[in-house]
Amino acid sequence: MNRSAFTIMRKLIGLVFPLLHIMLAAILFGVIGYLCAIFITILSAMAVLKGMGMAVLMSFEHLLILIGLCALSRGILRYIEQASNHYIAFKLLALIRHQVFMKLRTLAPAKLEGRNSGDLVSLITSDIELLEVFYAHTISPIMIAILVSLIMIGFIGQYHVFLGVIAVLAYLTVGVFLPLHFGKKGRNAGQRYRDRYGKMNGFILDSLQGVKESIQYNHEQCRLAEMNQGMENIEQDQTQLKKLEAKSYATSDVCVLLFSLLMMVSGILLYQVEAVSFIGLVVCTIAMMSSFGPVVALSNLSNNLHHTLASGNRLLELLEEEPKVKEITGENPIQYGEMKIEDVSFSYDLEKIVEDVNFVLPKNKIIGIHGKSGSGKSTLLKLMMRFFEVDSGQIVLNNRSLNQINTHDLRNMEAYVIQETYLFNDTLANNIALAKPDATLEEIKLAAKKASIDAFIESLPEGYMSKAGELGSQLSQGQKQRIGIARAFLHQADIILLDEPTSNLDSLNEAVILKALKEESEGKTIVLVSHRDSTMNIADEVFEMNAGQPLPR
């Protein structure tokens, strides 16, 4: 969604409300701090005029004391302002990351299936990190610039209305018109840069994970060429943003000089017609020259905001994305019972995968679903887990639709073993204990024995404390698959759904696992999806999937 900069900023500011009192304090201290900095030069000019014998209201000693107080206060107030802004920024970044992870949890797995993982990593890390610029260096500077400008307009305007009008035009030009102009020019480049940056992260992550395959098939140069092209595109966007940044800085500096000169010339003309005193001429000119700090900071913000607002837009797109499957809460608990698939149909986009499926999964039975690849076997298991919503029909558990069962209860009642088991870069014990975090080591070992992986783990130097490595790199596909089966045994679910659980196993290990499944089937429902006839031998009933429709074998 291509939002305007104002809309993005408004939505991001909305996240500040829990820390609004700290933000107001930062703004207050910032305004007073900037006024102290401005009046150091104004009071210094007055002190010089006093030394020249001009009729300045305060004594020379009082002016020096005020200059010293302003200088001391400026440092203290600036520190408090920055400390407050950064506290807000880092506190909010932590809260935003929490919201993002919670959102990803609600979007998974339906909305995240096939999503670029590198792009998500970029969003969670660098995109959110860039918001520190917005919360620490954007919100309060905007308010500070507005308030300081209004005060200085009033201060200059008391000497002459025309000089006050010049101040209004100066602050509006430098603090509003220039940021809007350059912000509009750089918005598309900033959004394009962040999108390309996220895709490049995904490409690099993909290249690292597939480096062995690239070497095996002499594909390194092709991947490198694609990477170089992607980096060149990113560099072009960055160069465009840098050029805009340079133009913005140069234009701001020119405008500051021109308006300062205009204030001085206007003051001289008014002095010549005795509309302004000589003291007023000097004070207004010095005040104009020294008061651009807040609005120049505001003008320079547009240079950094190209990246920040693009990151904010990507973040808001994720936070506002609606999950395909919403979690169910507040329903009465349910007891394990018979599961029925009633007239279920499901499509991925426009491709019909499952159509008018009907069959029963009774208790204490092993049900086999056999069929060729693409016939809808795996999809059927995902529908039973309610990872996706059925297009039509319903899946019923103990006479209640899955849409009327608390999601947490359903997940506790089911165990699902997929074809590609994901292992965390943690100990093998902790990887198995994912299914039951409070499990004892004895329970973990028992589950591993049933999955025929205990002997291998015990043979390792550190046994169950051995690390699986990144993406389970220390284990073979068959060993990872057995870890996944061990999780299912440890979970002690009433319904065990297994998708090709023996596809990566030899005949001996397959026999051991199938025997364990047979022994575990008492009091449970086990659904066994496979294209191997040998796996189907333990099933009490087998359904043959034919173009999305199971037929009794």
N, C-alpha and C positions, 0 to 999 in steps of 0.2 A: 504494500500500500504506500503510495507516494504522498505523505503528509506534508503540510507546510511547516516551516521552521517554527512558527508561532504555536501550532498545534502540538508539535513534539515537545517544545519547551513547557507548554501549559501542562501536559500530561506528566512530564518528568517532575515539574514543581509540585504536582499533586502528591508525590511520594514523600515530600518533606514535612507534611503536616504533623506527624508524630514528634518531630524535633523543631517545631515552629518557634518555640520560646528561645532556643539557642540561636536560631537564624535571626530573630529580631534583635537579640543582643549583639550578634556579629554586625548587623547593619548599623545599629546605634553607635557602637564603638568605631566602626569604619568611617561613618560620617564625621564624628568628632575628630578622629585622627586625621582625616584629609583636611578638615578646616584648620587644624593646628599647623599642618604642613604649609597650607596656602598663606596663613596669616604670619608665618615666620618671615616670608618675603615682604608682605605688606607692612608689618611692624618695623622691619628693618628699613624699608623706604621711609617710613615716618620718622625713624630715629635719625636717618641722614638729613631729612628736611629739618628736624628739630636742631640738629647740629649746625645747620646753615642759618639758623635764626628764624625759621618759619613758625607761624602760630599754630603748632600742633597742640591738641587738647591735653595730652598726657606729658608728664615730665620725661626727660631722657632716661632717668633711672628706672621709672616704671615700665618704659618701653623695653629696656634691656631685661628686666625681670620677666615680663610677659613673653619675650622671645625665648628665654631659657625654659620657661614652663611649657611653652608650645613644643619646643624641641624634645624635652623629656617626655611629655605626654604622647607625642607622636610615636615614639618608639614603643612605649608600653601599650598604647591602644592598637597599634598595628599588630603587635604580637597577639593580643587577645582576639582581635578580629580573625587573624589567620588560624589561630588555634581552634577557635569556634567553628570556622568553615571546614577545616580539615577533619575535625571530630564528626561533624555532620556528614561529610563526604564518605569517610571510611565506615561509619556506622551504617549509612544508607547502602553502600556497596555490599556490605555483609547481608543486609536485609534483602537487597535485590537478588543476590546470588541464591539466597534461600528461596525466594519466590520463583526464580528460574528453575531450580532443581525440583520444586514442588510442581511447577507447570509441566516440566518434562515427564514427571511421574504420571500426571494425568493424561498427557498426550501419548505416552507409550502404551502398547507397542504399535497401535494402528497408525498414528500420525508420524511416527519416527521410523517406520519400516522403509528402508531405502534412502533415508535422509543422509546427507553428507556429514559424516562424523567430524571431519576436520573443521567444517563450517560451524558446527555446534561448539566445538572446543574453542574456536576463535571468538564466538559470541560470549561464552561463559568467562573467558579470560580477558583478552585484549579489549573487546567491545565494552564490557562492563567496567574495566579499568579506566577506559577513556572517559567515563562518566564522572570520574573524580574531577576532571577539568570543569565540568558543568556545575557540580555541587559546591566545589571549593572556590572556583574562580569565575563564576558566571552569575549566579542568582543574587548574592549580596552585592557584587560590583554594579549590577544594573540598578538596584535600589539606591545604593550609595551615590552613583552618578546622578540619578534623578534628584535626590534630596540635596546633595551638595550644589548642583546646578541651580536649583530653585533658590537656595540661600544666597548664592553669589549673584544671581540676577537681582534679588532684592537689595543686596549690599551695593552693587554697582549702580542700580537704578535709582538709589536715593540721591546720588550726585546729579544725575540727569536721566530723564526717561529715555532719550534717544540712545544713550550709552547702554541702558538696560536692554533695549531692543537689539542692539548689536550682540550683546551677550547671549540673548535668546537664540538668535540666528547662528552664532558660533557653536553653541552647545548642541543645537539640533543638527547642524551640518555634520559635526565631527562624531557626535554620539548616537545619531539616529539614521540620517540619510546615507552616510558612507557605509555603516555596517549592513544596512538593508541592501544597498546596491551590490556590494561585494559578496554578501551572504547569498543573494539570489544567483549571482554568477557562479559561485563555487558549490552550490548545493548538489547539483547533479554529479559533478566530478567527485565530491566527497562520498556520495552514496555509491557510486560506481567503484571507487577505490576500496571501500569497506567490503563490498560484495566480492570483488576480485580477490581481496586479501583473504577472505574466508574460504573461497574456493581453492586458492593456492595452498592454504593450510591443509585442506582435505586431500589435494593432489600429492603434497609432500608426504603426508601420513600414509596414503595409499602406496606411494612409491617405496617408502621404507618397509612397509609390511610385505610388499611383493618383490623385494630386492633380489631374492634368490631366483625367482622365476625370470626376472628381467635379465639376470646374468646367464641363466641357463639357455635362454633363447636369443641371446645377443640383442636384447631390446634396450640396453642402457642408453645408447645414443638417442633413440627415439624419445624415451622418457625425459632425457636431459634437454632435448630440443624443445619439447612441450613446456618444460619447466622454465627454460630461458625465455620463451615467448610470453609465458604468463608473467614473469618478472618484468619483462619489457613493458607490457601493458600497464602493470602496477606503477612502474617508474614514470610512464607517460602521464598517468593521472596525478602522481605526486608532483611532477614537474609543473603541471598546470596549476595545481594548488599553491605551489611555492611562488609561481609568477604572480598569481592573484594576491598572495600575501605581501609580496614586495610592492606591488602597486598600491595596496591598501595602506601600508606603512608610509610610502612616499606621499600619497595623496593626503593622508592625515597630517603629516608634518607640514606640507605646503599650506593646508587650510589653517593650521595653528598659527603659522607665521603671518598669513594674510589677514586673519581676523585680529591678531595682536597689532599689526600695523594699522588696520582700519580703526581700532580702538584708539590708538595713539593719535592718528591724524584727526579723527573726529573730536577727540579731547582738545587738541590744539585749536581747532576751529571754534569750538565752543568757548575755550579760554579767551580767544581773541575778541569774541563778542560779549565777554564777561558773563557767560551763562554757567561757567564752571570755574572754580578757583584753581590756582596752580597746584595746590595740594590734591584737589579732586582729580585733576588731570593725571598727576603722577600715580596716585593711589589706584585709580581705575585701570590705567595701563598695566601697572604691576599686577593688579588683581586678575586681569584678563590673562596675562602671560603665565601666571602661576597656578591658575585654576583649571587648566585643561587636563590635569592628571586623571581624574575619574572618567571623563568622557573619552580620552585617548585610550585608556585601558578598555573601555567599552568598545571602541572602534577596533582595537586589536583583537578583541574576543572573536570577532567574525572570522578571523584567520584560523583560529584553533577550532571553532565551532563546526567547520565543514566536516571534520572527522567525527567530532563528538555527536552532532545531531544525526549523522548517518548511523552511528552506533546506537544512538537512542531509538531511532526508527526501527532498526533491526530487533532491538530488545522489545519494543512495544508490539511489534508484529508477533513475536513469540508469546508474550504475556496475554495478548488478546486473541490468540488462536483458540478456537473451540475444539475440544477433543471429540473424536468420532464416537468414543464410548465413554459415557459418564459413570463415575463410581456411584454405586447404590449404598445408601446408609439409612439407618432408622427403621429398617424392617425387623420383624421378629426373627429370632434365631431359627435355624432349620436343622432337622436331623437327616442323616444320610439315608438315602432310599434309591429307588429305581430311577434311572434317567431315560427319558424318551426324546427322540428326534422326530418332530411332527411337521411334515410338509415344509422342510427348511430349504430355502434357496438363498444363494449368496453370489455376488459378482464383485470382482475387482474392476472398478470403473465400469466399462461397458462389456467386459469379458465375463460371461457366465461360467462360474466354477462349480457350484453345487446347485442342483435343481431338484426340487420336490423330493427331498430325502426323508424317508420314514424307516426307523427301526428302533428297537428297544435295547437298552443296556441294563440287564438285570443284575441284582446283587449276587455276590459269590460266583461270578462267572468271568472267564477270560474271553473277550470278544476280539476277533481278528478282523482287520480291514485290509484287504489285499487288492492290489491293482498297480497299473503302470504309472510312471511319473506323469504328473499333470492331471490326474483324474480327480483331484480334490481331497485326497486322504489327509494331508497335513492341514489343509484349510478347515476340514471338519473338526479336528482337534482344537484349533484356535477358536472356533465358534463355541465349542464345549467349555473352553476356558473363559469365554466372553471377552476375548481380545478384540473381536469384531462383533458388530451387531448384525443379526441375520436380516436379509432384505424382506423375507416373508416367512411365515410359519413361526414356530417357536421350539425352544429346547426346554424341557421340563425336568426338574429334579424333585423327586418326592411330591409330585403333583403341584409344584410351584414353578412358574416361569423363572428363568435365570434373571430376568429383569426385575423380579420381586425378591431377590436374595441379596443380602448385603455382600458387596464385593469382597470384603475382608473374610467373611465366612466362607464364601465360595473358594477363595484362594487357599484357605486352610484345609478345605475338604478335598482339594485336588492337587495332584503332583504331575508335572508336565516335563517330560524329557524330550528335548528337541534333537535334531540330527547333529547340529554343530554346538557342542557344549562350550560355553564361555567360562574360562578360568581367570580369576583375579591373580595379580602378582602378589600372592600371599602364600602362607603355608598350605600344604595339602589338607591338613586337618581343618583349617578355617574354611577352605574351599568346600569341603563336604558339609561342614557345619552351617553353611549358608542356609540350608533347609531347616535347621533347628539351632539357633544361636546359643542356646543354653545346654546343648548336648554335652555329655561327658565323653572323654576319650574312648571309653569302653563302648559306648553307643556308636561313636564314629567308626571304630574298628569293626564292629559287628555289621554295620551297613556296608563297609568296604569289602568284607568277606563275602557277603551276599552278591556283591557286584564283581567279584573275582579280581579285585585290585589290591587287596590287602598284602598279598605276598610280594608284589612289586614295590609297594610303598615301604614295607619293612626292610627290603633289600637296599634301600637308599641309605647313605651315610647318616643322614639326620632323620630318617624315618618319616613320621607324620609331620615333623617340623620342617621338612624340605620345602623349598619355594617352588611354585609352579612355573615361575618366570613370566615375562610379559606375554599376554595372550596364550599362556600355557605352553610356552616354547620348549620347556624341558620335557614335555610329554608327547607321545605319539597321538594320532587321532583316536586310535582304539582306546588308549589309556584315558584320554580326556572323556571319551564317551562313557567309560565305566565309572568315572568320577561323577558324571551326571546321573547315572543310574543309582549310584550310592546315595546321592542326594535324595532321590525319590524314595529309596528304602528308609532313609533316616527321617524323612518328613512324616512318615506313617499316615499318609492320606487315605481317605476312604475310596477315592477314585484315582487310579494311576493311568495316565495317558502317555504312551510311549511311541514316538515317531522314529521309525527305523532304528530301534535300540541296538541292533546287532550288525548294522551295515558295515562297521569298521572292525569287526571282530573275526577271529579265526573260529573254526568249527568247535574246538575244545572250549574256549571261553564262552561261545554262544550257548553251548549246552549247559554250562555251569549257571549262566544267568537265567536261561529259560527255566531251569530246574528251580532256581530261587524264586522266580516269578510265580511258578506253579504253587510253591509252598506258601507264598504270600497272598494268594488269591482268596483264601478263606476270609469271609466277612468284608471283602472288597470287590470293587468293579475294576477290572484291568482292560484297557483298550489298547490293542497292539496293532500298530500300523506298519506294514512292511510289504515289500515286493518279493521277499524271499519265501519260497514254499516251506523251507525248513523251520522258519520262525513261526509259521502258522500252525505247526503240528501240535502245539500245546493249547491252542484255542478251543474253547467249547463250541463256539459258533464262529463261522467265517462269512464275512460279506465281501463280495467282489465289487469293487468300484468300477463302474462303466459309464464314462462321460458324466461324472458327477452324481450318478445314481447307484447306491449299493444294492446288489442283488444277492440273495442267499445262495451260498455255494452248494 
